[in-house]
Amino acid sequence: MAEQDEPRSLDELAAEVDENGEVSAEAAEGSDDLEMLKRERDEIRDRFIRALADAENTRKRAERDRREAENYGGSKLARDLLPVHDNLSRALDAIAEDQREAQKALIEGIELTMRELLSVFKKHGIHPIDPKVGDKFDPQQHQAMFEAPVPGTKAGEIIQVATQGFMLHDRLLRPAQVGVSSMKES
């Protein structure tokens, strides 16, 4: 017979059941051992499944964090470069037509710098929000700098664009700054 400390097999336990189907005291003790082993097995299986699920969740979280860092990690630098874009735009807008021929080389340099900056923006997923006068104000992409009643417009229409906005992939980097009509409908 098996030693007292070792768990017994089902065959050994079945052999201890008498013809009337009653279990001897020794067999009952073995049955308790079997139940204890089953509970222990179930507990270990449960812990193993939970550990696997936890490892999978950690892997998915790390992958999501990696993607976000790749896509949005440079958002602070991008935000710091937006005033450079604004200044180049203002410089190009400030050039009078009569100065264009006299300052041709300088203007070409500014335009080339602007194209390169826009190319870098595009490469890194930064794209402009370019509202037009008459567009509907969208608080998700626009920042109202002022409201004014302008005849011939509807309430909530853009009446002036102060600065262009920018998106970084699908996130707002900077809202477009606009003036909005407050004209009451009559």
C-alpha positions as CSV (number, residue, x, y, z in Angstrom):
1,M,0.0,0.0,0.0
2,A,1.1,3.6,-0.6
3,E,2.8,5.6,2.1
4,Q,0.6,7.8,4.2
5,D,2.2,11.1,3.0
6,E,1.9,10.3,-0.7
7,P,-1.4,10.9,-2.6
8,R,-3.0,7.7,-3.8
9,S,-4.2,7.0,-7.3
10,L,-7.9,6.7,-8.1
11,D,-7.4,2.9,-8.7
12,E,-6.1,2.6,-5.1
13,L,-9.0,4.5,-3.7
14,A,-11.5,2.5,-5.8
15,A,-10.0,-0.7,-4.4
16,E,-10.8,0.4,-0.9
17,V,-14.5,0.7,-1.5
18,D,-16.3,-2.5,-0.3
19,E,-19.0,-4.4,-2.2
20,N,-21.8,-2.4,-0.6
21,G,-20.3,0.9,-1.9
22,E,-19.1,2.0,1.4
23,V,-15.8,3.6,1.8
24,S,-13.4,2.5,4.4
25,A,-11.9,5.1,6.8
26,E,-8.6,4.9,5.0
27,A,-10.2,5.5,1.6
28,A,-12.2,8.4,3.0
29,E,-8.9,10.0,4.1
30,G,-7.5,9.4,0.6
31,S,-10.7,11.0,-0.9
32,D,-10.0,14.1,1.3
33,D,-6.4,14.2,-0.1
34,L,-7.8,14.0,-3.6
35,E,-10.2,16.8,-3.0
36,M,-7.4,18.9,-1.5
37,L,-5.3,18.2,-4.6
38,K,-8.1,19.1,-6.9
39,R,-8.7,22.4,-5.1
40,E,-4.9,23.1,-5.2
41,R,-4.8,22.3,-8.9
42,D,-7.8,24.6,-9.6
43,E,-6.2,27.4,-7.6
44,I,-2.9,27.0,-9.5
45,R,-4.7,26.9,-12.8
46,D,-6.7,30.1,-11.9
47,R,-3.5,31.9,-10.9
48,F,-1.8,30.8,-14.1
49,I,-4.7,32.0,-16.3
50,R,-4.7,35.3,-14.4
51,A,-0.9,35.7,-14.8
52,L,-1.3,35.0,-18.6
53,A,-4.0,37.6,-18.9
54,D,-2.0,40.1,-16.9
55,A,1.0,39.5,-19.1
56,E,-1.1,40.0,-22.3
57,N,-2.6,43.2,-20.9
58,T,0.9,44.5,-20.0
59,R,2.1,43.7,-23.6
60,K,-0.9,45.5,-25.1
61,R,-0.4,48.5,-22.8
62,A,3.3,48.8,-23.7
63,E,2.5,48.6,-27.4
64,R,-0.1,51.3,-27.1
65,D,2.3,53.5,-25.1
66,R,5.0,52.9,-27.7
67,R,2.7,54.0,-30.5
68,E,1.5,57.1,-28.6
69,A,5.1,58.1,-27.8
70,E,6.0,57.6,-31.5
71,N,3.1,59.7,-32.7
72,Y,2.8,62.3,-30.0
73,G,6.1,62.4,-28.3
74,G,7.3,65.4,-30.3
75,S,4.2,67.4,-29.7
76,K,6.0,69.9,-27.4
77,L,8.7,70.5,-30.0
78,A,6.0,70.8,-32.7
79,R,4.1,73.3,-30.6
80,D,7.3,75.3,-30.1
81,L,7.8,75.4,-33.9
82,L,4.4,76.9,-34.6
83,P,5.5,80.5,-33.9
84,V,8.3,80.0,-36.4
85,H,5.6,79.1,-39.0
86,D,3.5,82.1,-38.0
87,N,6.5,84.5,-38.3
88,L,7.5,83.2,-41.7
89,S,3.8,83.6,-42.8
90,R,3.7,87.2,-41.5
91,A,7.0,88.0,-43.2
92,L,5.7,86.7,-46.6
93,D,2.3,88.5,-46.1
94,A,4.1,91.8,-45.2
95,I,6.0,92.1,-48.5
96,A,4.5,94.7,-50.7
97,E,4.3,94.0,-54.5
98,D,6.7,96.8,-55.4
99,Q,9.3,95.2,-53.0
100,R,9.0,91.7,-54.5
101,E,11.4,92.4,-57.4
102,A,14.0,94.3,-55.4
103,Q,14.1,91.7,-52.6
104,K,13.6,88.6,-54.9
105,A,16.5,86.5,-53.3
106,L,15.4,87.3,-49.8
107,I,11.8,86.4,-50.5
108,E,12.8,83.2,-52.2
109,G,14.8,82.2,-49.1
110,I,11.9,82.8,-46.9
111,E,9.5,80.9,-49.2
112,L,12.0,78.0,-49.4
113,T,12.3,78.0,-45.5
114,M,8.5,77.9,-45.3
115,R,8.2,75.0,-47.7
116,E,10.8,73.1,-45.9
117,L,9.1,73.7,-42.5
118,L,5.7,72.6,-44.0
119,S,7.4,69.5,-45.5
120,V,8.8,68.5,-42.1
121,F,5.4,69.1,-40.5
122,K,3.8,66.8,-43.0
123,K,6.4,64.2,-42.6
124,H,5.7,64.1,-38.8
125,G,1.9,64.1,-39.1
126,I,1.3,67.8,-38.5
127,H,-1.3,69.3,-40.7
128,P,-2.9,72.8,-40.7
129,I,-6.5,73.7,-39.8
130,D,-7.2,76.3,-42.3
131,P,-10.7,77.8,-41.7
132,K,-12.1,80.3,-44.2
133,V,-14.3,83.3,-43.7
134,G,-17.9,82.1,-43.7
135,D,-17.1,78.6,-42.3
136,K,-19.1,77.4,-39.3
137,F,-17.3,77.9,-36.0
138,D,-16.2,74.5,-34.5
139,P,-15.1,74.7,-30.9
140,Q,-13.2,71.4,-31.4
141,Q,-10.8,73.1,-33.9
142,H,-11.3,76.9,-33.4
143,Q,-10.7,79.3,-30.6
144,A,-13.0,82.4,-30.7
145,M,-10.8,85.5,-30.1
146,F,-13.8,87.9,-30.4
147,E,-17.4,88.1,-31.4
148,A,-18.9,90.9,-33.4
149,P,-22.2,91.5,-35.1
150,V,-21.5,91.7,-38.8
151,P,-24.4,92.4,-41.2
152,G,-24.9,89.7,-43.8
153,T,-23.6,86.9,-41.6
154,K,-25.2,84.3,-39.4
155,A,-24.4,83.8,-35.7
156,G,-21.5,81.3,-35.4
157,E,-19.9,82.0,-38.7
158,I,-16.2,82.8,-38.9
159,I,-15.7,86.4,-39.9
160,Q,-11.9,86.7,-39.6
161,V,-9.0,84.2,-39.2
162,A,-6.2,85.5,-37.0
163,T,-3.9,82.4,-37.0
164,Q,-4.0,79.0,-38.5
165,G,-4.5,76.0,-36.3
166,F,-2.7,72.7,-36.4
167,M,-3.4,69.0,-35.8
168,L,-0.8,66.4,-34.8
169,H,-2.3,63.2,-36.4
170,D,-5.7,63.2,-34.8
171,R,-5.0,65.5,-31.8
172,L,-5.4,69.2,-31.7
173,L,-2.0,70.8,-31.4
174,R,-3.2,74.4,-31.6
175,P,-6.7,75.7,-32.4
176,A,-7.2,78.2,-35.2
177,Q,-7.8,81.6,-33.7
178,V,-10.8,83.2,-35.3
179,G,-13.4,86.0,-35.0
180,V,-17.0,84.9,-34.9
181,S,-20.2,86.6,-35.9
182,S,-22.7,87.3,-33.1
183,M,-25.4,88.6,-35.5
184,K,-28.9,87.9,-34.2
185,E,-31.1,86.2,-36.7
186,S,-34.2,88.2,-37.4
